[in-house]
Amino acid sequence: MDGVRQAQIEDVPGIVALQSACFPPPFPPTLHWRPEHIGRHLELFPEGQFVAYCNNLVIGSASSLLISDSRWGVHLPWVETTGGFSFASHEPDGEVLFGADISVHPDWRGRGVGRELYRARFEVVRRQRLKRYGTACRLPGWRSWAESRNLSGLSTNQEDYCGLICSGEISDRTLTPLLKYGLRYVGVAHEHMDDDESGNAAAVLEWTP
Ligand SMILES: CC(C)(COP(=O)(O)OP(=O)(O)OC[C@H]1O[C@@H](n2cnc3c(N)ncnc32)[C@H](O)[C@@H]1OP(=O)(O)O)[C@@H](O)C(=O)NCCC(=O)NCCS
């Protein structure tokens, strides 16, 4: 990796291309960014949009918006927190940096790219003197875990799944890395988005400087 920097309009095709590589089926392709969405994020809040790059190729991206602390505190579904694909709920005076997505190309995973994108996000929180960073994290390993537990008559709820990940007994390919960045597990948001692997749920995570 060469580095992480604020995204530019020239990065839009690379950011869009990452979506299908990073969120393959069964994740619904209707939930992928389209070019006009990224263009809108860059207009609204350029300081919150980052790419990781190597040889001028986009290998990772992270998008964010600002929301009020009261909006953060109620942990609404993704579409209500963000206002949809174009971040209609962005509040320029919001005290919480909300991470709407992060994607690292599969060929680059496990090499610290996600960590660098998170370092850039945390730097925005510090520089803009925000109250916190918050996000809701997919649980892509939940469905297969729940299916195997079900056979043994054990509980399958996402709270138990997240508890086992937080204690390090099992790992999840998305929640485990995010916990390693220093995010704190707050709880589970149910009916967060249309996401079969996660049972439509997400782990609510936050970080304070
Ligand atoms: C989640 C994601 C962003 C992580 O990015 P990454 O660059 O691969 O992660 P990093 O290399 O920064 O890894 C950070 C830590 O997590 C660990 N880790 C990474 N992938 C892991 C996995 N699949 N299982 C367990 N631990 C993992 C790393 O070993 C590293 O640990 P360390 O700090 O002890 O060395 C990336 O896997 C991704 O893009 N996933 C698909 C898209 C997605 O689900 N986005 C999140 C939406 S909520």
The ligand as a Gaussian input file, in Angstrom:
#p B3LYP/6-31G(d) Opt

LIG

0 1
 C      -13.294000      -5.639000       7.480000
 C      -12.154000      -5.136000       6.587000
 C      -12.353000      -3.670000       6.295000
 C      -10.832000      -5.329000       7.348000
 O       -9.781000      -4.761000       6.580000
 P       -8.304000      -5.407000       6.521000
 O       -7.422000      -4.427000       5.847000
 O       -8.377000      -6.771000       5.935000
 O       -7.921000      -5.534000       8.080000
 P       -6.496000      -5.263000       8.746000
 O       -5.418000      -5.835000       7.884000
 O       -6.400000      -3.817000       9.100000
 O       -6.605000      -6.162000      10.062000
 C       -6.752000      -5.645000      11.370000
 C       -6.671000      -6.774000      12.347000
 O       -7.759000      -7.672000      12.157000
 C       -7.304000      -8.987000      11.891000
 N       -8.125000      -9.588000      10.856000
 C       -8.239000      -9.169000       9.577000
 N       -9.080000      -9.985000       8.910000
 C       -9.478000     -10.931000       9.800000
 C      -10.334000     -12.055000       9.685000
 N      -10.907000     -12.406000       8.527000
 N      -10.521000     -12.800000      10.786000
 C       -9.917000     -12.501000      11.949000
 N       -9.087000     -11.432000      12.115000
 C       -8.873000     -10.672000      11.034000
 C       -5.885000      -8.808000      11.383000
 O       -5.113000      -9.970000      11.625000
 C       -5.415000      -7.637000      12.192000
 O       -5.041000      -8.084000      13.491000
 P       -3.770000      -7.472000      14.277000
 O       -4.081000      -6.009000      14.471000
 O       -3.744000      -8.244000      15.546000
 O       -2.590000      -7.676000      13.372000
 C      -12.091000      -5.971000       5.264000
 O      -12.005000      -7.321000       5.575000
 C      -13.254000      -5.757000       4.307000
 O      -13.222000      -4.880000       3.454000
 N      -14.310000      -6.591000       4.395000
 C      -15.429000      -6.561000       3.439000
 C      -16.280000      -5.350000       3.546000
 C      -16.965000      -5.216000       4.882000
 O      -17.533000      -6.142000       5.420000
 N      -16.915000      -3.999000       5.426000
 C      -17.459000      -3.673000       6.726000
 C      -18.873000      -3.274000       6.623000
 S      -19.557000      -3.013000       8.270000

